[in-house]
Amino acid sequence: MKTEIIHFFHTLPKDDDGHFIIGIIDQIISDAINAKVSYAVISEVSLIKNLTHHGDLDIVDYMRLSYIVMNHHVVVQDGEKTVGVVHIEENKYYFALKATASGETVFLTSFRKTSDLDLKRLKKKVEKKKAILIFGNL
């Protein structure tokens, strides 16, 4: 299964540094994290870590990643260069994006399925001013 997912990523376009381009990011996200690019990438090392830590994701989830990144429902900024993003449909997904200091690259640092309990925790984080809700409702 993991091999199939890695093979899929090798069919995706790559940036100049060899990272897999996983999707276009919304201008709201780019502005929040001061990104100079309009797309997000994942390194092969991060992909393998994600596969290891989130084994409940399958090839279909990863094949939908570009759509999930482009069709977010909630965006929470929890650092100068980082956002947590939620996509809600039949499955709920959470992913984190982090811009480099220069803003020249935006990395997908985590991708996982999420739950109502996780969303409640995220809401509390916003209420306690540990994060800023920049798009959507919790």
C-alpha positions in Angstrom: 0.0 0.0 0.0 2.7 2.5 1.0 4.6 1.7 -2.2 1.6 2.4 -4.3 1.2 5.8 -2.6 4.9 6.7 -3.1 4.7 5.7 -6.8 1.6 8.0 -7.1 3.6 10.9 -5.8 6.4 10.2 -8.3 3.8 11.0 -11.0 3.3 14.5 -9.7 5.2 17.6 -10.9 8.2 18.7 -8.8 9.5 22.1 -7.8 13.1 23.1 -8.5 14.2 21.4 -5.3 12.6 18.1 -6.2 9.7 18.3 -3.8 6.3 17.0 -5.0 3.8 19.8 -5.8 0.6 18.8 -4.1 -1.8 21.6 -4.8 -2.6 25.3 -5.3 -3.1 27.2 -2.0 -5.7 29.9 -1.6 -4.6 33.6 -1.5 -5.9 33.8 2.0 -3.4 31.2 3.1 -0.5 32.8 1.0 -1.2 36.2 2.6 -1.4 34.8 6.1 2.0 33.1 6.0 3.7 35.6 3.7 4.2 33.0 0.9 5.6 34.1 -2.4 4.4 31.0 -4.2 0.8 29.8 -4.8 1.4 26.1 -4.4 2.3 23.7 -1.6 4.9 20.9 -1.7 5.8 17.8 0.3 9.3 16.3 0.5 9.7 12.6 0.1 11.0 12.4 3.7 7.9 14.1 5.0 5.7 11.9 2.8 7.2 8.8 4.3 6.8 10.2 7.9 3.2 11.0 7.1 2.6 7.4 5.8 4.1 6.0 9.0 2.2 8.2 11.4 -1.2 8.2 9.6 -1.7 4.7 8.3 -5.4 5.2 8.2 -5.0 7.3 5.0 -5.1 5.2 1.8 -4.2 5.9 -1.8 -7.6 7.5 -2.5 -7.0 10.0 0.3 -3.7 11.0 -1.2 -5.1 11.1 -4.7 -7.6 13.6 -3.4 -5.0 15.7 -1.6 -4.8 18.4 -4.3 -8.6 18.8 -4.2 -8.6 18.8 -0.4 -5.8 21.5 -0.3 -7.7 23.7 -2.7 -11.1 23.3 -1.1 -10.6 24.1 2.6 -13.4 25.0 5.0 -11.5 26.3 8.0 -8.1 28.0 8.2 -6.4 28.7 11.6 -3.1 30.5 11.9 -1.1 29.1 14.8 2.3 30.7 14.0 3.8 33.4 11.9 4.5 31.1 9.0 2.1 28.2 9.8 -1.6 27.4 9.3 -3.8 24.5 10.2 -6.5 23.8 7.6 -9.6 21.7 7.8 -11.5 20.2 4.9 -15.0 18.8 5.7 -17.0 16.5 3.4 -17.9 12.8 4.0 -14.4 12.6 5.6 -12.8 15.3 7.6 -9.2 16.1 7.0 -6.7 18.3 8.8 -3.4 19.5 7.2 -0.7 21.9 8.2 1.2 24.2 5.9 4.4 26.0 6.8 6.2 28.6 4.7 9.9 28.9 4.8 11.4 32.1 6.2 11.9 33.5 2.7 8.3 32.5 1.7 9.7 30.8 -1.4 8.4 27.4 -0.4 5.3 26.2 1.4 5.5 22.7 2.8 2.7 20.4 3.7 4.0 19.2 7.1 1.1 17.0 8.1 -2.0 15.4 6.5 -4.5 13.3 8.5 -8.1 12.5 9.0 -9.6 14.5 11.8 -12.7 14.3 14.1 -15.3 16.4 15.7 -13.3 16.2 19.0 -10.2 17.6 17.2 -12.3 20.4 15.8 -13.5 21.2 19.3 -9.9 21.3 20.5 -9.0 23.7 17.6 -12.0 25.9 18.5 -10.7 26.1 22.1 -7.2 27.0 20.9 -8.8 29.9 18.9 -10.9 31.0 21.9 -7.9 31.0 24.2 -6.1 33.2 21.6 -3.4 30.6 20.9 -4.4 30.7 17.2 -6.3 33.0 14.9 -9.3 31.9 12.8 -8.7 33.5 9.4 -11.3 31.6 7.4 -14.5 29.6 8.1 -16.3 28.6 11.3 -15.6 26.2 14.0 
